[in-house]
């Protein structure tokens, strides 16, 4: 079957004050979700701190979802802030080594940005991904924290994805304005800003990626 490439753009403003109000009523912990087993989007939206571990295994990705490229840009200036893509020959190299289901290195990343990054208001995150043999409805919930304080919650619907397809989607992140004191504190505490990205295929949690951020890189 010939691959089909679909290009989409979606925009969410986060759940804002509504989530903050509701989360106080439905707050849950990572330990409670691990014990629960079957985890929903509503469950992760109720988390009040970044996860220390992972809420699913790498082997839970039975839909064959794979991310192959990522680009982050400032929507206001058009400047590309970060870009990475999987090399064309990476698949051949991976075939030579069996995948370790206990290796979490592939779903954790650290970013180091200059302090001016915290003043950006609108970021575009372009993701290219491939699907496996099954069709699916894909959804991502992403939670951003500084320490145990929720900075912003995002909920993106990728829509229906056909099997054996390559898809590119740009999500637009709108971040709240930070005070000078807040920005200075985040700069002074590198990698204490964290995010959890949860991917649901047909309402089943199949992937959990984590990121940490520092904002003390020197300006280019």
NUMARMAR-359978 format. One record per residue: residue number from 1; residue in three letters; x, y, z of N, C-alpha, C in turn. Coordinates in steps of 0.05 Angstrom, whole numbers, plus 32768, in hexadecimal, padded with zeros to 4 digits. Layout:
<atoms>
ATOM    i   aa   n_X   n_Y   n_Z  ca_X  ca_Y  ca_Z   c_X   c_Y   c_Z
ATOM  NUM  ALA     X     Y     Z     X     Y     Z     X     Y     Z
...
</atoms>
This chain:
<atoms>
ATOM    i   aa   n_X   n_Y   n_Z  ca_X  ca_Y  ca_Z   c_X   c_Y   c_Z
ATOM    1  UNK  8011  7FE8  8000  8000  8000  8000  8012  8019  8000
ATOM    2  UNK  800B  802B  7FEF  801B  8044  7FED  8015  8056  8004
ATOM    3  UNK  802A  8061  8010  8027  8073  8027  8018  808D  801E
ATOM    4  UNK  8008  8097  802F  7FFA  80B0  802A  8004  80C5  803E
ATOM    5  UNK  800A  80DD  8035  8012  80F2  8047  7FFC  8106  804B
ATOM    6  UNK  7FF5  810B  8064  7FDF  811E  806A  7FEB  8135  807A
ATOM    7  UNK  7FE4  814D  8073  7FEE  8165  8081  7FD6  8173  808E
ATOM    8  UNK  7FD8  8176  80A9  7FC2  8182  80B7  7FCD  8199  80C9
ATOM    9  UNK  7FBC  81AB  80D1  7FC3  81BF  80E5  7FAD  81C1  80F9
ATOM   10  UNK  7FB4  81C0  8113  7F9F  81C3  8127  7FA8  81D7  813C
ATOM   11  UNK  7F95  81E2  814A  7F9B  81F6  815E  7F8A  81F2  8177
ATOM   12  UNK  7F98  81F2  818E  7F8A  81F1  81A8  7F95  8207  81BA
ATOM   13  UNK  7F85  8212  81CA  7F8E  8226  81DC  7F94  821A  81F8
ATOM   14  UNK  7F94  8200  81FA  7F97  81F3  8215  7F7C  81F4  8223
ATOM   15  UNK  7F7A  81E9  823A  7F61  81E7  8248  7F5D  81FE  825C
ATOM   16  UNK  7F73  820D  8260  7F71  8226  826F  7F65  8223  828B
ATOM   17  UNK  7F56  8237  8292  7F4B  8239  82AD  7F38  8222  82B3
ATOM   18  UNK  7F2A  8218  829F  7F17  8203  82A3  7F25  81EA  82AE
ATOM   19  UNK  7F3C  81E3  82A2  7F4B  81CB  82AB  7F55  81D0  82C8
ATOM   20  UNK  7F5F  81E8  82CD  7F69  81EE  82E8  7F53  81EA  82FD
ATOM   21  UNK  7F3B  81F3  82F7  7F25  81F0  830A  7F1D  81D3  830D
ATOM   22  UNK  7F1A  81C5  82F7  7F11  81AA  82F8  7F26  8197  8304
ATOM   23  UNK  7F40  819D  82FF  7F55  818B  8308  7F55  8189  8327
ATOM   24  UNK  7F4D  819F  8334  7F4C  819E  8351  7F37  818A  835B
ATOM   25  UNK  7F23  8186  834A  7F0E  8173  8352  7F15  8156  834B
ATOM   26  UNK  7F25  8152  8336  7F2A  8137  832C  7F48  8130  832D
ATOM   27  UNK  7F57  813E  833E  7F74  8139  833F  7F7A  811C  8344
ATOM   28  UNK  7F8F  8112  8337  7F97  80F7  833A  7FB6  80F6  833B
ATOM   29  UNK  7FC1  80E0  8342  7FDE  80DD  8344  7FE8  80C8  8331
ATOM   30  UNK  8001  80C9  832B  800E  80B5  8319  800B  8099  8325
ATOM   31  UNK  800E  8096  833F  800B  807C  834B  7FF0  8070  8347
ATOM   32  UNK  7FDB  8081  834A  7FC0  8078  8346  7FBB  806E  832A
ATOM   33  UNK  7FC7  807C  8316  7FC3  8075  82FA  7FD2  805B  82F4
ATOM   34  UNK  7FEA  8057  82FF  7FF9  803F  82FA  7FE9  8027  8305
ATOM   35  UNK  7FDD  802A  831D  7FCD  8015  8329  7FB3  8010  8319
ATOM   36  UNK  7FA9  8025  830D  7F90  8022  82FE  7F93  8011  82E5
ATOM   37  UNK  7FA9  8014  82D7  7FAE  8003  82BF  7FA4  8010  82A6
ATOM   38  UNK  7F8A  8011  82A2  7F7E  801D  828A  7F7C  803B  828E
ATOM   39  UNK  7F8B  804B  827E  7F8D  8067  8283  7F80  8077  826C
ATOM   40  UNK  7F70  808B  8274  7F62  809B  8260  7F6E  80B7  825E
ATOM   41  UNK  7F65  80C6  824A  7F6E  80E1  8247  7F65  80F2  825F
ATOM   42  UNK  7F4D  80ED  8269  7F43  80FB  8280  7F55  80F6  8299
ATOM   43  UNK  7F60  80DE  829B  7F72  80D7  82B1  7F8B  80E9  82B0
ATOM   44  UNK  7F98  80EA  829A  7FB1  80F9  8298  7FAD  8117  829A
ATOM   45  UNK  7F95  8120  8292  7F8E  813D  8295  7F8B  8145  82B2
ATOM   46  UNK  7F88  8131  82C4  7F84  8136  82E0  7F9E  8135  82F0
ATOM   47  UNK  7FB4  812E  82E3  7FCE  812C  82F1  7FD7  8148  82FA
ATOM   48  UNK  7FE1  814A  8312  7FE9  8164  831D  8007  8167  8320
ATOM   49  UNK  8016  8155  8314  8033  8157  8315  803E  8147  82FD
ATOM   50  UNK  8056  814D  82F4  8062  813D  82DE  8067  8120  82E8
ATOM   51  UNK  8066  810E  82D5  806A  80F2  82DC  8088  80EC  82E1
ATOM   52  UNK  808D  80DC  82F5  80A8  80D3  82FA  80AF  80BB  82E8
ATOM   53  UNK  809C  80AA  82E3  809F  8093  82D2  808E  8095  82B9
ATOM   54  UNK  8088  807E  82AD  8077  807E  8295  805D  806F  829A
ATOM   55  UNK  8048  8078  828E  802E  806C  8293  8026  8056  8280
ATOM   56  UNK  8038  8051  826D  8034  803A  825B  8050  802F  8253
ATOM   57  UNK  8050  8017  8248  8069  800B  823E  806D  8012  8221
ATOM   58  UNK  8086  800F  8218  808B  8014  81FC  807D  7FFF  81EB
ATOM   59  UNK  8078  7FE7  81F6  806A  7FD2  81E7  804C  7FD7  81E5
ATOM   60  UNK  8042  7FEB  81F2  8025  7FF2  81F0  801F  8000  81D6
ATOM   61  UNK  8033  8008  81C7  802F  8015  81AD  802A  8000  8198
ATOM   62  UNK  8013  7FF3  819A  800C  7FDD  8188  8002  7FE8  816D
ATOM   63  UNK  7FFE  8002  816B  7FF5  800E  8152  800C  8016  8140
ATOM   64  UNK  8025  8012  8149  803C  8017  8138  8040  8035  8133
ATOM   65  UNK  8038  8046  8145  803C  8063  8143  8059  8069  8146
ATOM   66  UNK  8064  8078  8133  8080  8080  8134  8084  809D  812A
ATOM   67  UNK  8092  80AD  813A  8098  80C8  8133  80B2  80CA  8125
ATOM   68  UNK  80B3  80D8  810E  80CB  80D8  80FD  80D7  80F4  80FA
ATOM   69  UNK  80C8  8109  8101  80D3  8124  80FF  80C4  8137  8112
ATOM   70  UNK  80D3  814C  811B  80C7  815F  812D  80D4  817A  8128
ATOM   71  UNK  80C4  818F  8126  80CE  81AA  8123  80BE  81BD  8135
ATOM   72  UNK  80CC  81CF  8142  80C0  81E3  8154  80C7  81FE  8149
ATOM   73  UNK  80B2  820F  8146  80B7  822A  813B  80A7  823F  814A
ATOM   74  UNK  80B2  8257  814A  80A4  826E  8154  808F  8277  8140
ATOM   75  UNK  8076  8276  8146  8061  827C  8133  8061  829A  812B
ATOM   76  UNK  806A  82AB  813D  8069  82C8  8138  807F  82D1  8125
ATOM   77  UNK  8097  82C5  8128  80AE  82CD  8117  80B3  82BA  8101
ATOM   78  UNK  80A9  82A1  8104  80AF  828C  80F0  80CA  827F  80F4
ATOM   79  UNK  80D8  8287  8109  80F3  827C  810E  80F2  825F  8118
ATOM   80  UNK  8102  824D  810C  8103  8231  8115  8115  8230  812E
ATOM   81  UNK  810A  8225  8144  8118  8224  815D  8126  8209  8161
ATOM   82  UNK  811A  81F4  8156  8125  81D9  8159  811A  81C8  8143
ATOM   83  UNK  812B  81B6  8138  8122  81A4  8123  8133  818A  8124
ATOM   84  UNK  8125  8174  8121  8133  815A  8120  8123  8147  810F
ATOM   85  UNK  8130  8135  8101  8123  8121  80F1  8132  8107  80F2
ATOM   86  UNK  8124  80F2  80F0  8130  80D7  80EF  813F  80D3  80D5
ATOM   87  UNK  8159  80CB  80D6  8168  80C7  80BE  815B  80B1  80AC
ATOM   88  UNK  815F  80B4  8092  8153  80A0  8080  815D  8084  8084
ATOM   89  UNK  8177  8081  808D  8182  8067  8091  817F  805C  80AD
ATOM   90  UNK  8170  806B  80BE  816D  8062  80DA  815E  8048  80DC
ATOM   91  UNK  814B  8043  80CB  813B  802A  80CC  814C  8012  80C7
ATOM   92  UNK  815F  8014  80B4  8171  7FFE  80AE  8183  7FF8  80C6
ATOM   93  UNK  818D  800D  80D4  819E  8009  80EB  818E  7FFD  8102
ATOM   94  UNK  8175  8005  8106  8165  7FFA  811B  815F  7FDD  8117
ATOM   95  UNK  815C  7FD4  80FF  8156  7FB8  80F9  816C  7FA6  8103
ATOM   96  UNK  8184  7FB0  8105  819B  7F9F  810D  819B  7F9A  812B
ATOM   97  UNK  818D  7FAA  813B  818D  7FA7  8158  8170  7FA3  8162
ATOM   98  UNK  816C  7F8E  8172  8151  7F8A  817D  8149  7FA1  8191
ATOM   99  UNK  8130  7FA9  8191  8127  7FBE  81A2  8124  7FB5  81BF
ATOM  100  UNK  812E  7FC4  81D2  812D  7FBE  81EE  8113  7FCA  81F9
ATOM  101  UNK  8100  7FBA  8202  80E6  7FC6  820C  80EA  7FD5  8226
ATOM  102  UNK  8100  7FD1  8234  8105  7FDF  824D  8115  7FFA  8249
ATOM  103  UNK  811D  7FFF  8230  812C  8017  822A  8119  802F  8226
ATOM  104  UNK  811A  8043  8238  8109  805A  8236  8117  8072  822B
ATOM  105  UNK  8130  806F  8221  813F  8086  8218  8132  8093  81FF
ATOM  106  UNK  8123  8083  81F0  8117  808E  81D8  80FE  809F  81DD
ATOM  107  UNK  80F5  809F  81F5  80DD  80AF  81FB  80E1  80C5  8211
ATOM  108  UNK  80FB  80CC  8213  8102  80E2  8225  8116  80F4  8217
ATOM  109  UNK  8111  810F  8219  8123  8122  820C  8126  813B  821E
ATOM  110  UNK  813D  8147  821D  8142  8160  822B  8148  8176  8216
ATOM  111  UNK  813C  818E  821B  8140  81A5  8209  814D  81BB  8219
ATOM  112  UNK  815F  81C9  820C  816C  81E0  8219  8168  81F9  8207
ATOM  113  UNK  8158  820B  820F  8152  8223  8200  815D  823C  820E
ATOM  114  UNK  8160  8252  8200  8169  826B  820C  8152  8277  821D
ATOM  115  UNK  8158  8289  822F  8143  8295  8240  812D  82A3  8230
ATOM  116  UNK  8134  82AE  8219  8120  82BC  8208  8109  82A9  81FF
ATOM  117  UNK  810E  828F  81FF  80F9  827C  81F7  80E0  8280  8208
ATOM  118  UNK  80E4  8287  8222  80CD  8289  8234  80BB  82A0  822D
ATOM  119  UNK  80C4  82B2  821C  80B3  82C9  8215  80A3  82C4  81FC
ATOM  120  UNK  80A7  82AD  81EF  8098  82A7  81D7  807B  82A1  81DE
ATOM  121  UNK  8069  82A8  81CD  804C  82A5  81D2  803F  828E  81C3
ATOM  122  UNK  8047  828B  81A9  803B  8277  8198  8050  8265  818B
ATOM  123  UNK  804F  824C  8191  8062  8239  8185  8054  8225  8174
ATOM  124  UNK  8060  821F  815D  8056  820A  814B  8067  81F2  814C
ATOM  125  UNK  805B  81DB  8153  806A  81C2  8155  8060  81B0  813E
ATOM  126  UNK  8072  81AC  812A  806B  819B  8113  8076  817F  8118
ATOM  127  UNK  8064  816B  8117  806B  814F  811C  8065  813F  8103
ATOM  128  UNK  8078  812E  80FB  8073  811B  80E6  8074  80FF  80F2
ATOM  129  UNK  805F  80EF  80EC  805E  80D5  80F8  8053  80C0  80E4
ATOM  130  UNK  8059  80A7  80E9  8050  8091  80D9  803E  807F  80E9
ATOM  131  UNK  802B  8073  80DB  8019  8060  80E9  801E  8044  80E0
ATOM  132  UNK  8015  8031  80EF  8019  8014  80E9  8002  8009  80D9
ATOM  133  UNK  7FFB  7FF0  80DE  7FE8  7FE1  80CE  7FCB  7FE8  80D5
ATOM  134  UNK  7FC6  7FF5  80EB  7FAB  7FFA  80F4  7FA3  8018  80F1
ATOM  135  UNK  7F8A  801D  80EA  7F80  8038  80EB  7F7D  8041  8108
ATOM  136  UNK  7F7D  805B  810D  7F79  8063  8129  7F71  8081  8129
ATOM  137  UNK  7F64  8088  813F  7F5F  80A4  8146  7F74  80AB  815B
ATOM  138  UNK  7F85  80BF  8155  7F9B  80C6  8166  7F96  80E0  8175
ATOM  139  UNK  7F9D  80E0  818F  7F99  80F7  81A0  7FB2  80FA  81B2
ATOM  140  UNK  7FBA  8112  81B6  7FD1  8117  81C8  7FC8  812B  81DE
ATOM  141  UNK  7FCF  8124  81F7  7FCB  8136  820E  7FE7  813C  8218
ATOM  142  UNK  7FED  8156  821B  8008  815E  8224  8005  8170  823C
ATOM  143  UNK  8014  816A  8251  8013  817A  826A  802E  8185  826F
ATOM  144  UNK  8030  81A0  8273  8049  81AE  8279  8049  81B8  8296
ATOM  145  UNK  805E  81B2  82A4  8061  81B9  82C0  807B  81C8  82C5
ATOM  146  UNK  807B  81DA  82D9  8093  81E4  82E4  8093  81DC  8302
ATOM  147  UNK  80A5  81CA  8309  80A3  81BD  8323  8089  81AD  8323
ATOM  148  UNK  8078  81B1  8336  805E  81A4  8336  8047  81B7  832F
ATOM  149  UNK  804E  81CE  8323  803A  81E1  831B  8033  81DD  82FD
ATOM  150  UNK  8019  81D9  82F8  8011  81D6  82DC  8012  81F1  82CD
ATOM  151  UNK  8022  81F2  82B8  8025  820A  82A8  800F  820B  8293
ATOM  152  UNK  800B  81F4  8285  7FF8  81F4  826F  7FF2  81D7  8268
ATOM  153  UNK  7FD9  81D3  8260  7FD0  81B8  8257  7FC6  81BB  823A
ATOM  154  UNK  7FCF  81A8  8229  7FC7  81A9  820D  7FB9  818E  8206
ATOM  155  UNK  7FA6  8190  81F4  7F97  8178  81EC  7F93  817A  81CE
ATOM  156  UNK  7FA1  816A  81BF  7FA1  816B  81A1  7F95  8151  8196
ATOM  157  UNK  7F83  8155  8183  7F76  813F  8175  7F82  813D  8159
ATOM  158  UNK  7F90  8127  8153  7F9C  8123  8139  7F88  811A  8125
ATOM  159  UNK  7F71  8110  812E  7F5C  8106  811C  7F62  80E9  8114
ATOM  160  UNK  7F55  80E1  80FF  7F57  80C5  80F5  7F70  80C2  80E4
ATOM  161  UNK  7F80  80AD  80E9  7F98  80A8  80DB  7F96  808D  80CD
ATOM  162  UNK  7F99  808C  80B3  7F97  8073  80A4  7FB0  8062  80A8
ATOM  163  UNK  7FAE  8048  80A4  7FC5  8036  80A7  7FDB  803D  8093
ATOM  164  UNK  7FF4  8037  809B  800B  8039  8089  800D  8055  807D
ATOM  165  UNK  8008  806A  808C  8009  8085  8082  801E  8095  8090
ATOM  166  UNK  8028  80A9  8082  803A  80BD  808D  802A  80D7  8090
ATOM  167  UNK  802A  80E3  80A8  801A  80FA  80AD  802A  8110  80B9
ATOM  168  UNK  8024  8129  80B2  8031  8140  80BD  801B  8153  80C8
ATOM  169  UNK  801F  815B  80E2  800B  816C  80EE  801A  8182  80FE
ATOM  170  UNK  8010  819A  80FE  801C  81AF  810E  8008  81B7  8124
ATOM  171  UNK  8011  81B4  813D  8002  81BD  8154  800B  81D8  815C
ATOM  172  UNK  7FF9  81EA  8163  8000  8205  816C  7FFD  8207  818A
ATOM  173  UNK  8012  820E  8197  8013  8211  81B4  8011  822F  81BB
ATOM  174  UNK  7FFD  8236  81CB  7FFB  8252  81D4  8001  8252  81F2
ATOM  175  UNK  8017  825F  81F9  8020  825F  8215  8018  8279  8223
ATOM  176  UNK  8013  8278  823D  800C  8290  824C  8024  82A1  8251
ATOM  177  UNK  8020  82BB  8254  8036  82CD  825A  8041  82C7  8276
ATOM  178  UNK  805B  82C8  8279  8068  82C3  8292  8073  82DE  829D
ATOM  179  UNK  8072  82E1  82B7  807E  82F9  82C3  809C  82F6  82C3
ATOM  180  UNK  80AA  830C  82C7  80C7  830C  82C8  80D1  82F9  82DE
ATOM  181  UNK  80C4  82F9  82F5  80CB  82E8  830B  80C8  82CB  8304
ATOM  182  UNK  80B2  82C4  82F7  80AD  82A9  82EF  80C2  829F  82DA
ATOM  183  UNK  80C8  82B0  82C7  80DC  82A8  82B3  80F7  82A5  82BF
ATOM  184  UNK  80FE  82B7  82D1  8119  82B5  82DE  811B  829B  82EF
ATOM  185  UNK  8105  8294  82FC  8106  827B  830C  8109  8262  82FA
ATOM  186  UNK  80FB  8262  82E3  80FD  824B  82D1  8119  8249  82C5
ATOM  187  UNK  8125  8260  82BF  8141  8260  82B5  8154  8256  82CA
ATOM  188  UNK  814F  825D  82E3  8161  8255  82F9  815F  8238  8301
ATOM  189  UNK  814A  822B  82F7  8145  820E  82FE  8143  81FE  82E5
ATOM  190  UNK  815B  81F9  82D8  815B  81EA  82BF  814F  81CD  82C2
ATOM  191  UNK  8140  81C5  82AF  8134  81AB  82AD  811F  81A5  82C4
ATOM  192  UNK  8117  81BA  82D1  8100  81B7  82E4  80E6  81BE  82D7
ATOM  193  UNK  80E7  81C6  82BD  80CF  81C9  82AD  80CC  81AF  829C
ATOM  194  UNK  80B6  81A2  829F  80B3  8187  8293  8098  8185  8285
ATOM  195  UNK  8096  8172  8273  807D  816C  8266  8079  814E  8262
ATOM  196  UNK  8061  8146  8263  8059  812A  825D  8047  812B  8244
ATOM  197  UNK  804D  811B  8230  803D  8119  8218  8031  80FD  8217
ATOM  198  UNK  8016  80FC  8217  8008  80E2  8217  7FF9  80DF  81FD
ATOM  199  UNK  7FFD  80C9  81EF  7FF1  80C4  81D5  7FDD  80AD  81D8
ATOM  200  UNK  7FC5  80B3  81CF  7FAF  809F  81D0  7FA6  8098  81B4
ATOM  201  UNK  7FA5  807E  81AF  7F9B  8073  8195  7F80  8065  819C
ATOM  202  UNK  7F6B  806F  8190  7F50  8064  8195  7F4B  8063  81B4
ATOM  203  UNK  7F53  8079  81C1  7F4F  807C  81DE  7F60  806A  81F0
ATOM  204  UNK  7F74  805D  81E4  7F86  804C  81F3  7FA1  8059  81F5
ATOM  205  UNK  7FAD  805B  820D  7FC7  8067  8210  7FDC  8055  8204
ATOM  206  UNK  7FEA  805E  81EF  7FFD  804D  81E2  801A  8058  81E4
ATOM  207  UNK  801C  8072  81EC  8037  807E  81ED  8037  8094  8201
ATOM  208  UNK  804E  8095  8210  8052  80AA  8224  806F  80B4  8221
ATOM  209  UNK  8072  80CD  8219  808C  80D9  8216  8090  80EF  822B
ATOM  210  UNK  80A9  80F3  8233  80AE  8108  8247  80C5  811A  823E
ATOM  211  UNK  80C3  8134  8245  80D7  8148  823E  80DD  8159  8256
ATOM  212  UNK  80F6  8163  8257  80FF  8176  826B  810B  818E  825C
ATOM  213  UNK  8108  81A6  8268  8110  81BE  825A  8122  81CF  826D
ATOM  214  UNK  8137  81DA  8261  8148  81EE  826E  8147  8207  825C
ATOM  215  UNK  814A  821E  8269  8148  8238  825B  8160  8249  8261
ATOM  216  UNK  8178  823C  8262  8190  824B  8269  81A5  824A  8253
ATOM  217  UNK  819D  8241  823B  81B0  8240  8225  81B7  825D  821C
ATOM  218  UNK  81CF  8260  8213  81D7  827B  8209  81CA  8281  81EF
ATOM  219  UNK  81C4  829A  81EB  81B8  82A2  81D2  81CC  829F  81BB
ATOM  220  UNK  81C2  8295  81A4  81D4  8292  818D  81DC  82AD  8181
</atoms>
